[in-house]
Structures are given as structure tokens and as C-alpha cells.
Amino acid sequence: MNLIDHCNRFRILLMIDRTFLKRMREMTGRLILKNVRMLDGDAADIILENGVINEIALPGTATGEEMIDYENKAFVSSGWIDMHVHAFPEFEPYGDDVDEIGYKTGVTTVIDAGSTGADQISDLVKSCKSAKTNVFAFLNISRIGLKRIDELSNLSWINEDEIRKAFSQYGDFIVGLKARISKSVVGPNGVEPLRIARRFSSDTGLPLMVHIGSGPPDIKDVLELLEEKDIITHYLNGKANNLFEAGEPLPELTKAIERGVHLDVGHGTASFSFPTAEMASEKGIRFNTISTDIYRRNRENGPVFNMANVLTKFLYLGYPLKVVIDAVTVNAAAWLRKPELGRISVGDIANLTLFSVEDESSLLRDSEGEERMADKRIVAKGVVINGEFFEC
């Protein structure tokens, strides 16, 4: 067994120790989520015992002292997973408190997308210890992380020894490496930071999440360096250096998808365009995961606000509800190699999101100020995180 296999095994055992044992001490009793709607259309009562899914019963049949009756007006899915957030409150403008962007918005698991590098990954870990929301992170390949927003403009800030040290200490927390490859971040270094990241990825076994945006470097040069399980985040941005040309997906994008490169929305303040999203849908370039790129400013002032608002945009774009919800449950859990986070199964610790689809008008705004009027709106109602219920 090589070093990476040992680290992965240790990461799984440590996650079980920190999450399962801690939560099992906290969880007591029986809770019934009554008359909830499954995504396949069936209704059910979900019975939780000591935080574990004990039974999925016929609707209206379960009884108990502690019961929440959703009266067939709310759906239940496995807990929403946001693959791209910024959860290190110390950094401005790209920071926020974990639970403000987590369980309070219907999200049970967040992945911090490179807020910190090796210098402050320990601080991020400490800041998340008291959070109710499950947290993992992509490690920024720049040791300074988002302490500056041109963190890859100086190649001396990229240190392989420090990355290895961080991974050896926090292998249960780090799920990948983050490289922001756009003009304002890399400065004169072009695609060189991504080449370095590619080498780090090969050495550690950690996949890359790559932020794309304004060039240089040219997006075609970025795509050619991506491999299976790597993530392109912000894939629906409307900037000049995007993934489409003359209304067609770039051939390099098609080849990357064929290699198994993963497409993530990463909405953010400047990275989601309705016209680009409509073009992508028309051409069959579908997302693997939907994420928010949320932090305090775009949570409070938009255009993100919360995960439900972002999901509503894809419902408006014509994607079926199950496809939209799978993007933040089944697909995200599969990428994380934690399938238990993407299912509702008897015997599992409960990680669930309760939500409704309301027949009401909702004004939606993209990152470029374009607006659309939707006639349905997704609203988070509550979550169960590691067996503990919270109302949204």
C-alpha cells in the first residue's frame, strides 16, 4: 500500500471518529419526518432513531412523540452538498461563517474552495470545529491562499513541501487542490501555475479544482492540462475567455469532458451568465454539480443569496427537478467518494434536506445583471445533519 492509500484510509477512519462518534454522543431519541415527498414522486414517513435512518414507512403510518408533519408539501433529498464556498471568515471579501452558508441555507455539507493555502489551512480547520455543517476543503496551491487575490502572481508562493505537509496533517479535511487560473490571479505567469498544480496533483493523488475566467491564459491552454476527476468551476461564465465560441462548445472542452473532467457551476458574483447557461443547455453541455461560490457579500447582496436561489435558476432553465437536485446530492457525493452522503438508506446516519417548490414568481439575476422571471421557486425548509434536525 502506497502513501496515498495510507492517507486515504487514515482520512476515512478519522472522519468516522470525528463525525460519527461525536454526533452519536449528541443524538438521542426518535424523530419522524412525516408525509414527505421523495424525488420519485412517492410520499413517505422517515423515522430517525438516535440520528440513524431506522425506517422509511408508508406515508401517514408512523407515530411518535417527536414528529414534524410536512403534509406532502415538502420534498426530502439527501443533504445538499455545495462544492464551492468560501468559509474562512477572516478573509475579506471572500469569507463567511460556515453555518451561515451551510445548514441555515439548507446545505448539509460545504467544500471550501481554496480560501486558504498551506499557511492557514490549520486556521480554517480550527474555525470549522464548532460548526454544525459538514466541512471539507480544497487546498489553495498558493501557500497564502486568498490573503491576496493575486495569489499565483508570485511563483515563490507555490511550495510543494508545504502542500505535502498540509495534506499529511489534514488528509481527512482536504479533498483536492485549488488553482485560480485567470488573468487577475496569475499575473504574468500565464498557465505555469496550473502546470505546477498538475505535478502536485500527480504526486499527491489529489484532483484539481480550476477556476476559469478572463485571459490570458487562453482557456484552450487550460483545458489541455485537465484530467479525469479534475473540476472546471465557473464553467457558465459569460467572459470573453469562456468555453464557447460562435455559439458552439470549444473542441477542447468536448475532449476534456470525454476525459472525465467534471463541470461545476460555481455561480459567484461574476461567474454565471444566463445567455451562456442557455447556450450550454441547448448544446447539451450539462453540469455535473451546481455550486454557489458563496461568501458574505454575495449572500447578503446577491446575486447568489443561497443555494435554493441558485437551484431555482436551473429549474427556470428547464432542467427537471431530479436533475437539479442530483447535482447537489448524488453527483457531488460521488465526486467526493462518499456515496452515503448522496442517498437516503435505512441504516445510514441521516443527512437530509427538506425543501418545497413553490408556485410563485421569483425575479432571478445572473452575475452580469441580466434578469429572468421564474414562475416556481425552491425554498429550503430544514435539514438533518449527522442525525440532528435544524429548521431553515
ZADRENLO-794551 format. One record per residue (C-alpha): residue in three letters; x, y, z. Coordinates in steps of 0.001 Angstrom, whole numbers, always signed. Last residue first. Layout:
<nodes>
{node ALA,{X,Y,Z}} ...
</nodes>
This chain:
<nodes>
{node CYS,{-34061,+26709,+7951}} {node GLU,{-35136,+24323,+10735}} {node PHE,{-32428,+22127,+12162}} {node PHE,{-32538,+18382,+12875}} {node GLU,{-29534,+16393,+14156}} {node GLY,{-28849,+12962,+12676}} {node ASN,{-25495,+13725,+11095}} {node ILE,{-27084,+16859,+9673}} {node VAL,{-30858,+16862,+9243}} {node VAL,{-32017,+19883,+7332}} {node GLY,{-34989,+22212,+7125}} {node LYS,{-37339,+24167,+4899}} {node ALA,{-35245,+25209,+1907}} {node VAL,{-37304,+27018,-759}} {node ILE,{-37204,+26298,-4493}} {node ARG,{-39137,+28830,-6567}} {node LYS,{-41504,+28465,-9478}} {node ASP,{-42796,+31003,-12020}} {node ALA,{-39364,+32352,-12912}} {node MET,{-38727,+35896,-14137}} {node ARG,{-35288,+36372,-15716}} {node GLU,{-32759,+39124,-15163}} {node GLU,{-29408,+40025,-16672}} {node GLY,{-27132,+41908,-14251}} {node GLU,{-23896,+40243,-15339}} {node SER,{-23684,+37768,-12460}} {node ASP,{-27208,+36480,-13057}} {node ARG,{-30444,+37802,-11573}} {node LEU,{-33642,+35915,-10812}} {node LEU,{-37007,+37520,-10087}} {node SER,{-39319,+34943,-8488}} {node SER,{-42982,+34330,-9193}} {node GLU,{-44806,+31780,-7092}} {node ASP,{-45737,+28141,-7353}} {node GLU,{-43452,+26986,-4533}} {node VAL,{-41142,+24008,-4789}} {node SER,{-40503,+22865,-1230}} {node PHE,{-37443,+21720,+660}} {node LEU,{-36260,+19259,+3299}} {node THR,{-32557,+18392,+3179}} {node LEU,{-31154,+15183,+4644}} {node ASN,{-28006,+13790,+6238}} {node ALA,{-29176,+10922,+8440}} {node ILE,{-26602,+8382,+9624}} {node ASP,{-27224,+5373,+7413}} {node GLY,{-29014,+2193,+8486}} {node VAL,{-32012,+2629,+6205}} {node SER,{-30973,+4497,+3097}} {node ILE,{-31457,+8029,+1786}} {node ARG,{-28554,+8619,-602}} {node GLY,{-25941,+11165,-1591}} {node LEU,{-23910,+11469,+1617}} {node GLU,{-23546,+7669,+1753}} {node PRO,{-21832,+7831,-1635}} {node LYS,{-18739,+9471,-98}} {node ARG,{-16279,+9303,-2959}} {node LEU,{-16280,+13122,-3019}} {node TRP,{-17159,+13022,-6720}} {node ALA,{-19940,+10526,-5972}} {node ALA,{-21295,+12726,-3174}} {node ALA,{-21443,+15704,-5542}} {node ASN,{-23284,+13709,-8189}} {node VAL,{-25801,+12152,-5797}} {node THR,{-26584,+15314,-3818}} {node VAL,{-26090,+18790,-5243}} {node ALA,{-26332,+17847,-8921}} {node ASP,{-28962,+15210,-8109}} {node ILE,{-31211,+18089,-7006}} {node VAL,{-31141,+19757,-10421}} {node VAL,{-31548,+16507,-12347}} {node LYS,{-34446,+15487,-10078}} {node LEU,{-36174,+18837,-10565}} {node PRO,{-36060,+18549,-14345}} {node TYR,{-33864,+21128,-16120}} {node GLY,{-35847,+23812,-17925}} {node LEU,{-33714,+26914,-17404}} {node TYR,{-36146,+28014,-14659}} {node LEU,{-35282,+24869,-12672}} {node PHE,{-31671,+25826,-13227}} {node LYS,{-32245,+29282,-11793}} {node THR,{-34178,+27819,-8845}} {node LEU,{-31071,+25846,-7897}} {node VAL,{-29160,+29110,-7488}} {node ASN,{-31885,+30568,-5261}} {node ALA,{-32021,+27389,-3177}} {node MET,{-28241,+27515,-2723}} {node ASN,{-28291,+30960,-1132}} {node PHE,{-28141,+34704,-1848}} {node VAL,{-26183,+34295,-5119}} {node PRO,{-26764,+37591,-6960}} {node GLY,{-26791,+38748,-4317}} {node ASN,{-26474,+41360,-1560}} {node GLU,{-26310,+39296,+1643}} {node ARG,{-25013,+36030,+244}} {node ASN,{-22934,+37809,-2403}} {node ARG,{-21131,+39791,+301}} {node ARG,{-20803,+37027,+2886}} {node TYR,{-19436,+34291,+671}} {node ILE,{-20993,+31929,-1850}} {node ASP,{-19269,+30222,-4765}} {node THR,{-22751,+28693,-5278}} {node SER,{-22374,+25154,-6549}} {node ILE,{-24225,+23016,-9071}} {node THR,{-22547,+19728,-9951}} {node ASN,{-22100,+17644,-13089}} {node PHE,{-23320,+20417,-15330}} {node ARG,{-24579,+19745,-18830}} {node ILE,{-23155,+20727,-22193}} {node GLY,{-26066,+19546,-24357}} {node LYS,{-25790,+22310,-26946}} {node GLU,{-29086,+23949,-25975}} {node SER,{-28231,+23679,-22282}} {node ALA,{-24831,+25291,-22850}} {node MET,{-26386,+28138,-24835}} {node GLU,{-28959,+28796,-22117}} {node ALA,{-26223,+28772,-19476}} {node THR,{-24117,+31176,-21532}} {node PRO,{-27076,+33532,-22003}} {node PHE,{-27952,+33291,-18263}} {node SER,{-24390,+34115,-17217}} {node PHE,{-22763,+32846,-14016}} {node SER,{-19234,+33783,-12955}} {node ALA,{-19044,+37301,-11538}} {node THR,{-20510,+37297,-8029}} {node GLY,{-20410,+33551,-7595}} {node HIS,{-22123,+30837,-9623}} {node GLY,{-19604,+27993,-9185}} {node VAL,{-21315,+25864,-11855}} {node ASP,{-19187,+22710,-11818}} {node LEU,{-18189,+20634,-14838}} {node HIS,{-16130,+17481,-14158}} {node VAL,{-13329,+16350,-16482}} {node GLY,{-13854,+12713,-17433}} {node ARG,{-11600,+12503,-20493}} {node GLU,{-14682,+12841,-22752}} {node ILE,{-15498,+16091,-20944}} {node ALA,{-11991,+17353,-21695}} {node LYS,{-12371,+16415,-25370}} {node THR,{-15626,+18370,-25622}} {node LEU,{-13994,+21344,-23933}} {node GLU,{-11031,+21280,-26318}} {node PRO,{-13476,+21216,-29242}} {node LEU,{-14871,+24509,-27884}} {node PRO,{-18607,+24418,-27324}} {node GLU,{-20545,+26184,-30080}} {node GLY,{-22312,+29553,-30128}} {node ALA,{-19568,+31335,-32047}} {node GLU,{-17034,+30135,-29470}} {node PHE,{-17901,+28556,-26156}} {node LEU,{-15828,+27690,-23086}} {node ASN,{-15195,+31243,-21895}} {node ASN,{-12379,+33744,-22478}} {node ALA,{-14682,+36628,-23378}} {node LYS,{-16495,+36383,-20060}} {node GLY,{-20009,+34962,-19737}} {node ASN,{-19314,+32404,-17017}} {node LEU,{-21044,+29045,-17306}} {node TYR,{-17999,+26875,-16479}} {node HIS,{-17364,+28766,-13241}} {node THR,{-15602,+25655,-11831}} {node ILE,{-13724,+23210,-14032}} {node ILE,{-13126,+20149,-11871}} {node ASP,{-10454,+17468,-12218}} {node LYS,{-11888,+13955,-11941}} {node GLU,{-10214,+12819,-15188}} {node GLU,{-7550,+15203,-16453}} {node LEU,{-7033,+18892,-17135}} {node LEU,{-3934,+20321,-18818}} {node GLU,{-5485,+20741,-22284}} {node LEU,{-8343,+22739,-20812}} {node VAL,{-6061,+25498,-19516}} {node ASP,{-4338,+26003,-22863}} {node LYS,{-7740,+26269,-24547}} {node ILE,{-8849,+28830,-21958}} {node ASP,{-6104,+31195,-23089}} {node PRO,{-4008,+32450,-20216}} {node PRO,{-4674,+35315,-20570}} {node GLY,{-7489,+35598,-20064}} {node SER,{-10612,+36301,-18001}} {node GLY,{-12123,+33472,-16030}} {node ILE,{-11524,+29861,-15038}} {node HIS,{-11219,+28437,-11530}} {node VAL,{-9615,+25006,-11554}} {node MET,{-10484,+22345,-8976}} {node LEU,{-7696,+19832,-9141}} {node PRO,{-7615,+16185,-8092}} {node LEU,{-5451,+14973,-5169}} {node GLY,{-3301,+11917,-5876}} {node THR,{-407,+13575,-4062}} {node ASP,{+2351,+13455,-6682}} {node SER,{+104,+13644,-9747}} {node SER,{-1851,+16534,-8269}} {node PHE,{+1350,+18368,-7340}} {node ARG,{+2533,+17994,-10937}} {node ARG,{-753,+19343,-12292}} {node ALA,{-550,+22223,-9828}} {node ILE,{+2840,+23176,-11256}} {node ARG,{+1426,+23140,-14779}} {node LEU,{-1507,+25164,-13488}} {node PRO,{+842,+27762,-12005}} {node GLU,{+2582,+27982,-15416}} {node VAL,{-601,+28831,-17350}} {node GLY,{+132,+32532,-17580}} {node ASN,{+2731,+33723,-15084}} {node PRO,{+2432,+37447,-15861}} {node GLY,{-467,+37970,-13449}} {node VAL,{-1771,+34625,-12196}} {node VAL,{-4765,+35933,-10229}} {node SER,{-6016,+38898,-12281}} {node LYS,{-5535,+36980,-15520}} {node SER,{-7354,+33786,-14615}} {node ILE,{-6248,+30394,-13357}} {node ARG,{-7438,+30009,-9778}} {node ALA,{-5856,+26728,-8686}} {node LYS,{-7484,+24647,-5955}} {node LEU,{-6180,+21272,-4784}} {node GLY,{-8377,+18390,-3653}} {node VAL,{-10321,+16724,-847}} {node ILE,{-8529,+18203,+2185}} {node PHE,{-10207,+17508,+5537}} {node ASP,{-9259,+13926,+6444}} {node GLY,{-5796,+14447,+4941}} {node TYR,{-5194,+17327,+7328}} {node GLN,{-1685,+16791,+8680}} {node SER,{-193,+14821,+5760}} {node PHE,{-2002,+17065,+3295}} {node ALA,{-612,+20226,+4884}} {node LYS,{+2926,+18791,+4893}} {node ARG,{+2662,+17789,+1243}} {node ILE,{+1458,+21259,+283}} {node GLU,{+4262,+22853,+2314}} {node ASP,{+6876,+20732,+564}} {node GLU,{+5431,+21624,-2845}} {node ASN,{+5657,+25368,-2325}} {node ILE,{+3769,+27844,-4502}} {node TRP,{+4298,+31345,-3038}} {node SER,{+7635,+31540,-4884}} {node LEU,{+5628,+31558,-8125}} {node ASN,{+4451,+35112,-7496}} {node SER,{+1304,+36064,-9425}} {node LEU,{-478,+32988,-8103}} {node GLU,{-2086,+34659,-5045}} {node ASP,{-3347,+37663,-6973}} {node ILE,{-6409,+37876,-4704}} {node ARG,{-4308,+38338,-1590}} {node LYS,{-4936,+36590,+1725}} {node LEU,{-6868,+34334,-626}} {node GLY,{-4477,+31422,-180}} {node ILE,{-1024,+32405,+1117}} {node ARG,{+557,+28986,+396}} {node SER,{-573,+29168,-3199}} {node ILE,{-1813,+25725,-4244}} {node ASN,{-5103,+26536,-2497}} {node LEU,{-6225,+23479,-559}} {node PHE,{-9714,+22296,-1485}} {node ALA,{-11738,+21884,+1659}} {node PHE,{-14152,+19779,+3688}} {node VAL,{-16936,+20868,+6033}} {node ASN,{-20055,+19224,+7490}} {node THR,{-22381,+21910,+8889}} {node LYS,{-22896,+22099,+12666}} {node ALA,{-19798,+24259,+13024}} {node SER,{-17720,+24171,+16224}} {node LYS,{-14669,+22677,+14537}} {node CYS,{-14864,+24869,+11433}} {node SER,{-12640,+27730,+12659}} {node LYS,{-9994,+25241,+13761}} {node VAL,{-9793,+23629,+10318}} {node LEU,{-9572,+27035,+8642}} {node ASP,{-6773,+28071,+10999}} {node SER,{-4865,+24869,+10215}} {node ILE,{-5213,+25617,+6493}} {node GLN,{-3517,+28944,+7155}} {node ASP,{-14,+28807,+5667}} {node ALA,{-719,+25766,+3477}} {node GLY,{-3292,+27601,+1408}} {node THR,{-6601,+29011,+2489}} {node SER,{-9755,+30086,+711}} {node GLY,{-9244,+27240,-1736}} {node ALA,{-12792,+26175,-2465}} {node ASP,{-14287,+25446,+959}} {node ILE,{-16382,+22360,+499}} {node VAL,{-19780,+22502,+2165}} {node THR,{-22005,+19750,+3551}} {node THR,{-25549,+19971,+4966}} {node VAL,{-26893,+22803,+2810}} {node GLY,{-30434,+24039,+3534}} {node THR,{-29494,+27724,+3846}} {node LYS,{-29077,+27759,+7645}} {node TYR,{-27238,+24434,+7317}} {node GLY,{-24338,+25876,+5366}} {node ILE,{-23721,+29437,+4218}} {node GLU,{-24433,+30975,+7634}} {node ASP,{-23158,+27744,+9235}} {node VAL,{-19666,+28206,+7858}} {node ASP,{-19192,+31890,+8672}} {node ASP,{-18148,+33888,+5618}} {node GLY,{-15134,+34811,+3508}} {node TYR,{-14021,+36179,+150}} {node PRO,{-14134,+39951,+702}} {node GLU,{-12440,+39689,+3059}} {node PHE,{-10579,+36821,+4675}} {node GLU,{-11026,+36072,+8387}} {node PRO,{-14406,+34418,+7855}} {node PHE,{-12927,+31326,+6159}} {node ALA,{-15941,+29620,+4578}} {node HIS,{-15659,+30412,+898}} {node VAL,{-17953,+28044,-983}} {node HIS,{-17662,+25665,-3938}} {node MET,{-18853,+22051,-3848}} {node ASP,{-22117,+22791,-2029}} {node ILE,{-23637,+19494,-893}} {node TRP,{-27383,+19271,-246}} {node GLY,{-28395,+16565,+2210}} {node SER,{-30154,+13536,+768}} {node SER,{-33487,+14574,-565}} {node VAL,{-36849,+15290,+1042}} {node PHE,{-39650,+17141,-678}} {node ALA,{-42147,+19323,+1143}} {node LYS,{-45886,+19879,+796}} {node ASN,{-46958,+16271,+1430}} {node GLU,{-48355,+17365,+4839}} {node TYR,{-44869,+18203,+6155}} {node ASP,{-45662,+16710,+9568}} {node ILE,{-42793,+17019,+12039}} {node MET,{-42903,+14394,+14784}} {node GLU,{-41497,+13983,+18272}} {node GLU,{-43912,+11922,+20375}} {node GLY,{-44224,+9053,+17936}} {node THR,{-46302,+7534,+15188}} {node ALA,{-45526,+6354,+11656}} {node THR,{-48358,+5487,+9251}} {node GLY,{-49008,+8788,+7497}} {node PRO,{-46951,+7961,+4428}} {node LEU,{-45729,+4358,+4179}} {node ALA,{-42518,+3850,+6095}} {node ILE,{-38819,+4532,+5546}} {node GLU,{-37244,+3059,+8657}} {node ASN,{-34319,+3488,+11070}} {node ILE,{-32464,+6332,+9377}} {node VAL,{-29847,+6986,+12075}} {node GLY,{-29778,+10059,+14330}} {node ASN,{-30618,+8172,+17501}} {node GLU,{-33644,+6689,+15748}} {node LEU,{-34903,+8516,+12677}} {node ILE,{-38169,+7532,+11014}} {node ILE,{-38879,+8786,+7508}} {node ASP,{-42577,+8825,+6638}} {node ALA,{-43154,+8514,+2925}} {node ALA,{-44601,+10012,-251}} {node ASP,{-43749,+8773,-3734}} {node GLY,{-42938,+11214,-6516}} {node ASP,{-39511,+9861,-7456}} {node LEU,{-37964,+12846,-5671}} {node MET,{-39427,+11685,-2368}} {node ARG,{-42279,+13620,-814}} {node VAL,{-42570,+13983,+2942}} {node ASN,{-45626,+12898,+4897}} {node LYS,{-43985,+12666,+8335}} {node LEU,{-40384,+13311,+9288}} {node ILE,{-40390,+11271,+12485}} {node LEU,{-37825,+11818,+15235}} {node ARG,{-36761,+9294,+17856}} {node GLY,{-34401,+9799,+20729}} {node THR,{-30797,+10750,+21306}} {node MET,{-28011,+12283,+19297}} {node GLU,{-25087,+14149,+20894}} {node ARG,{-22845,+11188,+21721}} {node MET,{-23591,+9746,+18287}} {node ARG,{-22520,+13050,+16789}} {node LYS,{-19028,+12900,+18250}} {node LEU,{-18610,+9219,+17411}} {node PHE,{-19759,+9580,+13824}} {node THR,{-18082,+12823,+12847}} {node ARG,{-14648,+12892,+14422}} {node ASP,{-14032,+9153,+14556}} {node ILE,{-15625,+8382,+11200}} {node MET,{-13676,+11211,+9582}} {node LEU,{-10501,+9921,+11213}} {node LEU,{-11057,+6442,+9824}} {node ILE,{-11771,+7774,+6328}} {node ARG,{-8743,+10106,+6354}} {node PHE,{-6479,+7354,+7685}} {node ARG,{-7512,+5086,+4815}} {node ASN,{-6922,+7903,+2321}} {node CYS,{-3543,+8713,+3842}} {node HIS,{-2471,+5037,+3731}} {node ASP,{-3600,+4764,+113}} {node ILE,{-1672,+7948,-747}} {node LEU,{+1478,+6665,+926}} {node ASN,{+1469,+3372,-1021}} {node MET,{+0,+0,+0}} 
</nodes>
